[in-house]
Amino acid sequence: MASQRVLSNNGTAFNEVPGIPASSLSSDYLWTWYDNQSHGFTDWVLIANPSASPVTYQIRIGGRAIAGGSGTIPAYGRVTPTFPGQMNGPVEVSASADVIASQRVTTGPSFEEVPGYAQDALTSDYNWTWYDQAEGPGVSNWVLVANPTQSPVTYHILIAGKEVASGTLNPGARATPTFPGKMGGPVEVTSTGGSVMASQRVLWNGYFNEVLGTVLG
């Protein structure tokens, strides 16, 4: 079992990222969101080539190729682009061969790294233990749902078994609802008409965290 642990901001912020098994590497990764526009946010998309041959890559944000988001990575090389002023989702990294990809985000005193979610692992049912936007003015909790497919999908968000939001997402679109005053769990995102990508983003007194949805079963 292997992971990386990072202490940042003079030891006041902590992040841990599990290693990705070689058998789980992909040539196509997804995230719900990219934000290098909100005050204090810096967001990098990291792509590493673990092979002995060059690979080409393309980054799309909100369903569109982005300037400066394509190129070639040499054997055992990496790229770490950032896109000032961009805020949208979903985010996709596609490559000509298997790569490793993540997003690294710094905001305020905190640091967060979120591994990419492999395209072929997408599903229509994601789960979390908890949702909290009832702790006071220093807490914001978003449930992000993105449609990286080529067809419209309908999504439903449930907290403690009760539906709190639903809607239809066109290809390349996303929803970012938040539910002031809500606290409870479990949290579930389901979709019909196709698979989606889902995560929760939390700002807690200036600290930031993102958790990808868990697939049950």
Phi, psi and omega in degrees: 000134184219144177208167170247136174243133183234126168256129181229175179053053179058035175085007181269347180234143186225142176214142175230135182232120177293149172291154178262121177303143180303327181289346181259001178297152185220166173257006184211112183239154183224152168222160179285333198206152170223137181215103170236036182235321180299148184303127176088353182270136166230132189227120177252142168257116183257131177229127180237143181256107183274007186253173181271007180235150177296153174228149173261154182218160175218136176248130176240138176234125183064032178082003183237141172298144186242140180302133182081007184252030177212161180161197180239137177250124180291170177307130178058025179258183179204159172231152183222058184289153172226151190232085183305137177087353182270137171209113182183177176194166000286169176249136179227135170246118175241145184220165181281351177203173181299135177226179172245135184218143176208167168249136173245129184233131168244137175207132183054232181272000193248161178228138180218137172238131182236114177296151175292153178258123185296135181306319183284359176258001179302152181214181180248017182206112180239153186219151172221162179283333198206152170223140182211109166227046179232008185272356178129183187292344181274004185239128172228136184225114178255143167254115185257132178231127183233146179250100179269008183270181182261008181228153175297147176228151175254133182241157176223135176246128180238137173237124183054038175083358182247133180290129180245347178196153174201165179173180179244134179247125173287165178306133179078007181259170181210159173235145183226056184288153172226153190231083182304136179088350181273139171209126179163182180191170001286168176247138180222138171242123176239160178218153173233148182092354179158170179279157178230178172240136185219145176207166169247137173243135183230130166253125184231099179051043177093348179264145187241142176212143173231136181232123176289152178294147178264138177265122180280152176096000000 
